Amino acid sequence: MNGAPVEAAGLSLEGPQGWVYRDVAVAAAPGDLVCVAGAGGTGRTSLLLTLAGRMRPDHGQVKVAGLRQPYRIQKVASLAVLAGVNDLEPLLTVGEHLRERLTGLGWFSGPAGHSRARGALGAVGLDLDWGRLTGTLDSVEMTLFGVALALLETPQVVIVDDVGRGVTGDRLPEVWEPLGGLPITVIAACVDPSPVATSVVTMPVDRG
């Protein structure tokens, strides 16, 4: 897995209630960890979807790995779990989620698929029982498992939402250290930025 540069300037998106986000710039070199920091309701998730090629801004441009078209960006930028977008089914097991994702990517069950899944879990430091229900994962495990599923796509950029939600301060390093150690570009939304972040994009409450 190799990271990719992310370049965005003048990004703005307006909704029925006003600006969702306004005049945002993001720059990431290959392998960087960029934190998009702000309170809930500041447009963090919409910005992440824009950077992942899943949402079009009203103004500004996004370029990921040299690609500008959203459908092309989607091929190199993968989403970890985003609430309301690609939620995990709590009654499915870890193994079922892994097999479902691998099948969708054209990797069927067997040694190669299992090796790919173990590599993705190991990349974020997880050693989960494949028979465990996803609904029993704690907040740290859920975040990292979502990232592991995204890594199965061998992306150049991984987009992670709401890092730290439901996680006590003493456990935050369990999330940030694996994300900061990945050899690809990571863009992660949070309330408080990680001390290992390469750069921070602050999302203001007042967007004018």
N, C-alpha and C positions, 0 to 999 in steps of 0.2 A: 504494500500500500504506500502510495506517495501522496503528499499533500499538494495543494494547488493554490495559486494566488487568488485572492478575492478582492475586487475593486468595485466600490460603489460610491457615487457622489451625488449630492443634491436630491437624495431620495425623499419623496413626499407622497403621502396617500391621504386622500380626504374621503370621509364617510358622511352619512346623513347627519351625524351629530358634530361634525367638524373634523379637524385634522386627527388622523389616526397616528401618524408620525410625520415629522416635517424636517426637511433639509438635513437629512442624516448622511454621514459619510462613514464608510467602513473600508479598512485596508488590512489585509492579512497576507503574509508571506507563506509559502508552503511550510506546513508543520506548526504554524502558530496556533495559540489558544486565545481567541478573542471573546471577551465577556461583554454581552449587551446587558447593561445594568439599569434597573429602574423598578419602580413599584408596579404592581398589577394595574392594568389599564393605561399604560404609557405606550402601547403599541409594540411591545417586544415581540410577541408571537407573530404579528402581521409582518414585522420586519424580517423575522427569521424565514417566514414563508416566501417573502420576496427574494431573499438571498438564495433560497433553494429552488427558485424558478417555479414556485407554485402560486404566486400572486404577482400581478403586475402593478407597479407604482404608477401614480398619475404623472409624476415628474421624476427626472433623474435616470441614471443608467446603472445597470449591474453587469459586471463581467467576472465570470468564474472560470478559471483555467483557460482564459482567452475566449470564452464562449459568451455570446450576448443573448441568444434566443432562449427564452425560458425552457422550451422543450429539450434543448441541448444541455442546459444547465442541470436539468433533472437527472441526466444520465451520469453526472459526476458528483452531485450533491445528494446525500441521503439524509432522511429524517429519522432521528431517534423518536421515541414515543412523544407525540404532541396531543394533549387532551383535546378530544373532540375531532381529531383529524385521523389518527391511526391508533386508537386505544387498543390495549391488549385485552383479550377475553379472560376474565379472572378464573373461569371454570376450565380453561385449557391448561395443560401442563407446560412446563418449560420445554420439554422435548417436542410436544405437539406444535408449539409456536416455532421452534427451530425448524422442524420438518416442513411445516407449512410455508415458511419463508424460503427455504431451500428449494422446495418444489416449484414455487413461483419463479425462482431464478433459473429453473432448468436443472437443478441438482437434486437427484432423487436419493432416497435412502440407500445407504451403503457406506463402505469405508471412506470413500472420498468425501461424501457429504458430512459424515461424522467428524472427520478430521478438520474440515472447514469450520464446522460449528465449534469444535473444541478450541480451535485457534482464535476464533472471535471472542469466545468467553475468556480465554486466557489473556487476550490483549487488554481486557479491562479488569483483570484480576479476579474473575468469578470462577468458583468451583461449585456449581449448583447441581442438585439432584434433578435429573431430567424428568422424574416422575412427580416433582413438586408442582402444586397448583400455582399459577402465576399470581392469583389473588392473595397468596400468603407471603409474597415477597415484601420486604420492608422498603422504605423510600429509597435508601441507598441502592439496594439490589435492583429495584425497579428501574431506576435511572440508568444504571450500568447495563442491565439486561437489554433495555431499549437501544443503547449504543451498540451492544454486541450484535443485535439483530440488524442494525444499520450497516455494521461492518461486513456482514455477509455479502453485501452488494459490491464489495471492494471499491468504495467511493474514494474520491480525492478530498472531499469535504463532508464532515458530519455536522448536522444541525441539531442542537440539544436545547429543549425548552425547560424552563422552570427548575433549574438546578438548585438544589437546597430546599425545595418545598417539602415540609414534613421532616426535615433532617435537623437534628440538634447540632449546635455549633461544634461540639467536640468530634462529631462524625463527618463534618464537611470535608476534611482532608481525604477521607475514604472515597469521595467522589472526584474531587479536583485533581488529586495526584494521578489517577489513571487517565483522566482526560488530558492533562498536561503532558503525559508521557507517550501519547499516541503519535505515530510517525506521519499523521495526516493533519490537515487543517481542521480545527474544531471551532465552531461558533456557538456559544452557549449563553442563553438568557438566564438572568438571576437577579436577585434583589441586591445582594452585596457581591462585588467582584472577587474573584479568586486572587490570592497573593501570588499565584504562579502564572497569572494571565500575561500574555505578551502585550496586549493592549486592551483598553476598555472603551466601549461606546456607551455614553450616558444618555438615557432616555428621560427627558424632563417631563414633569407633570404638566406644566404650562407650555402648550405648543403654539400659543398665539392664535 
